[in-house]
Amino acid sequence: AFLNDLSIQPELLPPLVLAYIGDAVFELYVRLRLIPEVHKVQKLHKHATNWVNAGSQSKLLKRIEPVLNDEERQIVKRGRNAKSKVPRNTDMIEYRYSTGFEALIGHLYLSGQAERLIELFTLIGPIE
């Protein structure tokens, strides 16, 4: 994976650090998927924020959950259970699930599992 020659061991990182990386990876994925469809930055941002938010990510996790293996489920659970401050305008349960989703994405990215990331992103479906 891009920049993953930094000798980072994802299994040793706290779940919120995995989520931090996963958030960035997922946002980049969404932005890249939108570029062929949308060419104005304001519209790109508006469309991207429809996908990169707690509510949407919570739904996406539920969509891919049936195909996750035991290790991936454990990573999601660690992310969901991580103690963090929930933003004011966000549902706590959605926020916890979105953190689990981001932790999984971060772990897969940092562990070099690009094929699995692509597989899960494909299951998510088209980004519009």
N, C-alpha and C positions, 0 to 999 in steps of 0.2 A: 504494500500500500504506500501511497505517497507519503514521504517523510517518515516512514516507519523504520528507518534504519537507526533510530535514536536509542535503541536498546531499552525501550520501555516495556515493562512486563505488566500487562493489563490486569492479571490476576492478583497483583499486589496493590493495585490502586483502589482508593475508596470509591464507592459507587457514585458519589456526586462528581468526582473527577471524570469518571467514565461518561457520565451524563453530560458534563460540560463539553467533552470532545464529541460525543454523539450528537449533541445539538448542532455543533458546527458542521459536522459531516452531513447530517440530514439537511440542514439549510443549504449547503452547497449543492447537494443532489437536487433539491427542489428548484433552486435557481437555474441550474444547468438544464433541467428538464423544461423549464418555462421559456428559455431563450428562443427556441425555434418558433414559439407561438406568439410571444409578446416582445415588442422591441422598444417600448418606452419604459424608462427606469421606474417612474411612478407606478405604472401598471404592474411591472415586475414585482415591486415591493408589495403592492396590495395583494396580488395573487399568492405570493410566497407566504405572507403572514396568515393567509387562510389555511395553510398547511402546517406551518411551523408555529403551533400554539398548543397549549395543553389539551384542549378539547379534541382537536383533530388527531394529535398524536396518541391520545388515549384510545380513540376509535381505531386507529391504525394498528395499535398493539393488539386489540381484540380481534382484528382481522387476521393477523399472522400467528396468533397464539396457538392455534391447533397444529401448526407444523413445527413448532419449536421443540428442540430436543431438551433433555433433562438439564444439561449444562446451561443452555440459553434461558430456560425457565428460572434457574437459580439466579442467574445474573439479573433478570427482570425483577425477581423477588427482592434481591438486595437493593436494587435501585428504587423500587416502590417503598421499601421500608426505611430508606435513608431519611434521617431527620434533617429537614430543611424548612426554611420559612416559605410559606405559600403566599404568592402574590395576592393582594386584596381582591381583585376582580376575577379570581379563578376558583373553581370548585376544587376542594381539597382532594377528593378521590381522583378526579381527572388529572390533577397535577401529579399525584403520586404515580399513576399509571404512565403518564407521559415521561416522568423521570425514569421509570423502568424501561420504557421504549428507548430513550436516549442512552441509558447505560448499556443496553444491549448493542446498539449501533456503535457506540464508542468502543466497547470490548471487541466486537468483530473487526472494526477498522484497525485498532491497535495490535490485534493478534494476526493481522495479515489475511483475514478470511474474506477477501474481496468477492470470491464467487458466491459465498453464502449471503453477503450483503446484497449483491445483485439479485440473487434469488428472492430474498425477502422484499426488496424494493419492487421487483416484478409483481409479486403477490399483492402489493399495495395498490397497484393499478395506475392508470394514467394520472398525471398531475396536470390540472387545467387551471 
